[in-house]
Amino acid sequence: MRRVHAGHEYVDELRFSVRKGTAEGSRHDTHKDKPSRFAEWCVCVLVAFALPAFADESRERVLVADPYLELHTGPGRAYPIFDIAERGERVEILVRHTDWFKVRTAREKEGWVSRAQMEATLTDAGEKKTFRDVLLDDYLSRRMEIGFAFGSLNHDPLLSAYTGYRLHENIDVELTIAQSAGDFSTTSLYYVSIVSQPFPDSRWSPFLALGAGRFTNVPKATLVSAIETKGGLANAAIGLRYYVTRQFFVRVEAKKHVALIDYNRTDDFTELSAGAAFFF
Amino acid sequence: MTNPVLLSLLMVTASTLAASAAQAAEPIPEPVIPAQVDRRDVHIPKIRANDVEVGAFVGILSVQNFGATRSAGLRLGYHVTEDFFLEGTYGRSKVSDQSYRQLGIPIFSSEEIPLSYYYLSVGWNLFPGEVFLGKGWAMTSAVYLVGGVGNVNFNKENHTAFNVGIGIRVLPSDWFSMRFEMRDQMFTSDLLGKNELKHNFEMTLGAAAYF
């Protein structure tokens, strides 16, 4: 919850800005003297939510190197700019939400700054190291990924979710669970795969995967002489990832599953799927 | 029997050693500008991110042909950019064939049977904005569209399902959100003889925390 600027605050700021010689055209303020009864009541109800969830003792500070940082009222490009932090000012980073950073300026103003602007600031650690490098380090250190996909397994719809861990630049290990609810039966699969990406730095990154796991097939209860089948599963896949952003990508894959039903019987299924995943 | 060559070699070695020892004893000249090494404390900032949203909801689910019942569930979301988020939803409700029983044609084994569903969806913050409380306070909000695929299970059968919805989310603080959402869960079923697409509307009220 954000306090809409009060009138006297606005005048104070105006004085400050006149002293500093900054433009005042794009201010987004509402002139008012006192919040209404209703607002006061709402404050009482919602004050608990406004309390910080976690107490951060040591917050990060960065030095503004560009002419100024623009402070938006919310974490999005369309939210109005209500204040700025000037060159040479130190700002405190409170929290990050997607590509937006909530900062507190030396004048105790809190607002949201875009990543593009934060990247030009300098860290406390050294004047040479920009915040951009720090963010890049942060992205490169992310090793876990989560994704889901939708596709077909021998013409039945298939829904799958996976979690992956990057062991090496080129090698990932993934755990997948999938379910296919067909017209006659429901098949559940889970398996572990080793995924190899020959060109991990490329925006279009192809991959190969080999996996092994288990499957269960439960026919619809209405079918005559329906028996549940369980067994081992092995699969091989070829696919392609496309990185939409640094931490978000979409992927398509074709996979051949071999179901080991018993000692002398196997069956194979073809999976085609597309999905989205992200690093965290 | 001493070898004169060996003796002379030994003498040369000894004199060289003595010379180097004398050299080592000479004082090292002081640097003109003394180096002032002031190491900076290099560390990578740890900035708390709150892109993960964990929440719960309660609502009413209307199952086509079977009336409306209370529903409740959990949500786990990840905000990828300011525009898009991914979300997993799991919910439970009940289905009743009471109206069919009154006519003497029960459909299920008992009058009320459990229903559960899960979805993996993509959300799009269509209209981000602010909600004003009186004149003095504002909170960020968003009207979003959500759609995805999943599974609905009832009467011991799984149905692959699709869902589309629209909702509004308001954030009283940076780590807490409340939302009101309406979505249509669609799946095909042959439970009443004919295989057809069923529309199941759900209206929910939820609360979530960001981590």
Interface residues (C-beta under 8 A of the other chain):
Chain A: M1 R2 R3 V4 A6 T30 K32 K34 P35 S36 F38 A39 C42 V43 L46 F49 A50 L51 P52 A53 F54 D56 E60 T73 G74 P75 G76 R77 A78 Y79 I93 L94 V95 R96 H97 T98 D99 W100 F101 K102 T123 A125 G126 K129 F131 V134 D137 D138 I146 F148 F150 P157 L159 A161 Q179 S180 A181 T186 K220 A221 T245 Q247 F248 A276 F278 F280
Chain B: R40 D41 V42 H43 I44 P45 K46 I47 R48 A49 N50 D51 V52 Y78 H79 V80 T81 E82 F84 L86 G88 L120 V122 N125 P128 G129 E130 F132 L133 G134 K135 G136 W137 A138 M139 T140 V149 G150 N151 K156 E157 N158 H159 T160 P172 S173 D174 W175 F176 A209 Y210
